[in-house]
Amino acid sequence: MNSYADDPSLPGGGSVLEDIFQRVQAQIPQQFDLIDHQSAVAEAVSRLSVTERTQIRQLFEQFLIRMRELNASDIEVGGATSNEKVWFRIDGRKLPRNELGTWPVAYTDIINHTLLTEKQRERLFHRRAVDFSYTIQRPDVLWRWRASLYFDLGHLALNMRAISGEIYPYQKLGFHANISRTFSLRHEKQGLILLTGITGSGKSTTLDSIIDANNRSVDGHIVIIGDPIEYIHTSRLCIVRHREVGRDVTSFKDGAVQALRQDPDIIVVGEMRDPETIMTCMEIVDTGHKVFSTLHTGSAVETIDRIVAESPSEEQERVRNRLADVLRVIISQKLLPGVDGRLILAKEVLLVTSPVRAAIRNKNIHEIYQMISENNKLGMITLEQDLIRLLHERLIEEKTAMDYANNKRRFQELLNQ
């Protein structure tokens, strides 16, 4: 174990922290299984003084400060398989940071429990995972992270993703004017707009840029429901409300329903996680509102199939017709390693036109990919077409483009043209 206990940069010179960790460990019966063990650790941590808990959090915040210095996107702390190291993801690569020392799992369990409120700890034991936000207020800057704490072979593993303190400029996203008009409350007052992609594909960054563009261009009321809330928007032309699941509202569905009584123009539902939330979002659009949300899907066609399949079989026809009526745009995106090591955005864009609407109603979803590829003038683009664009602009390598293509055969055809 590294001699971090003697590090003078740590609260109390490090030795005070070592004493706290040892005292907490001494209170844990050795015969407990790991879940009961974690309950005992939580109780022991709750008995620490405010000063002692603050000292542990100050230690942890040194990891976060180092993370910001290195411009890392994610940090991993604790868990049975972390090799007692703190890990960062930098430019897409996740590696252990040896300079941050060696941290036994018993110590990282204590650190991770210290980050939670009592309510969050209850959710952790009930669901075996809890999502929350974390903030460091410095004199000249506010730093925020989205956190997920979960059980890993009976120990606590933590991931935190850095939330940018600045909005990505909307103009740099490169959307066609038709798509931008659909996003804008000034031009369209209602409709369902979906941003999709795997975790870490930049959905939140794109969504925040779109919300900021509305906030700066039209008078209105925006309600954001997040789990957790990430970027906090300053009210400009719009008043922007932020409601965090678990703290301000019990669920995405409840937050969306309650928002209808709060005179909104735009409702942002952080994620459509279940059939109830999906149906609620579509019903809200029917009442004359604009709804933005996200899904963990990899393409526009997959998104439509997923929404329909999430419903009971006897409801799927109704869901399909309603979706055709309310859906306006699907953005499906990926972040790729660029030639210079930076992450590059590639996206698929579906604008719901009359032919697309008919294809959804008539169960001809397989036709939509071709419709996207043939309607670039309207602002649509397939992922494969966008990869070819990035390749021609020399922003990515050919192998990278092929690796990230959804339809590799079609990508090869485009490459050979």
Secondary structure as GFF3:
##gff-version 3
##sequence-region A 1 417
A	DSSP	three_ten_helix	4	6	.	.	.	ID=ss1
A	DSSP	three_ten_helix	11	13	.	.	.	ID=ss2
A	DSSP	alpha_helix	15	26	.	.	.	ID=ss3
A	DSSP	alpha_helix	34	46	.	.	.	ID=ss4
A	DSSP	alpha_helix	50	69	.	.	.	ID=ss5
A	DSSP	beta_strand	74	78	.	.	.	ID=ss6
A	DSSP	beta_strand	87	90	.	.	.	ID=ss7
A	DSSP	beta_strand	93	96	.	.	.	ID=ss8
A	DSSP	three_ten_helix	98	100	.	.	.	ID=ss9
A	DSSP	alpha_helix	105	114	.	.	.	ID=ss10
A	DSSP	alpha_helix	118	127	.	.	.	ID=ss11
A	DSSP	beta_strand	129	138	.	.	.	ID=ss12
A	DSSP	beta_strand	141	152	.	.	.	ID=ss13
A	DSSP	beta_strand	155	163	.	.	.	ID=ss14
A	DSSP	three_ten_helix	170	173	.	.	.	ID=ss15
A	DSSP	alpha_helix	177	183	.	.	.	ID=ss16
A	DSSP	beta_strand	191	196	.	.	.	ID=ss17
A	DSSP	alpha_helix	203	215	.	.	.	ID=ss18
A	DSSP	beta_strand	220	226	.	.	.	ID=ss19
A	DSSP	beta_strand	238	244	.	.	.	ID=ss20
A	DSSP	alpha_helix	252	259	.	.	.	ID=ss21
A	DSSP	three_ten_helix	260	262	.	.	.	ID=ss22
A	DSSP	beta_strand	266	269	.	.	.	ID=ss23
A	DSSP	alpha_helix	275	286	.	.	.	ID=ss24
A	DSSP	beta_strand	290	295	.	.	.	ID=ss25
A	DSSP	alpha_helix	300	309	.	.	.	ID=ss26
A	DSSP	three_ten_helix	313	315	.	.	.	ID=ss27
A	DSSP	alpha_helix	316	326	.	.	.	ID=ss28
A	DSSP	beta_strand	327	337	.	.	.	ID=ss29
A	DSSP	beta_strand	343	351	.	.	.	ID=ss30
A	DSSP	alpha_helix	354	361	.	.	.	ID=ss31
A	DSSP	three_ten_helix	365	367	.	.	.	ID=ss32
A	DSSP	alpha_helix	368	373	.	.	.	ID=ss33
A	DSSP	three_ten_helix	376	378	.	.	.	ID=ss34
A	DSSP	alpha_helix	383	392	.	.	.	ID=ss35
A	DSSP	alpha_helix	398	404	.	.	.	ID=ss36
A	DSSP	alpha_helix	408	416	.	.	.	ID=ss37
###
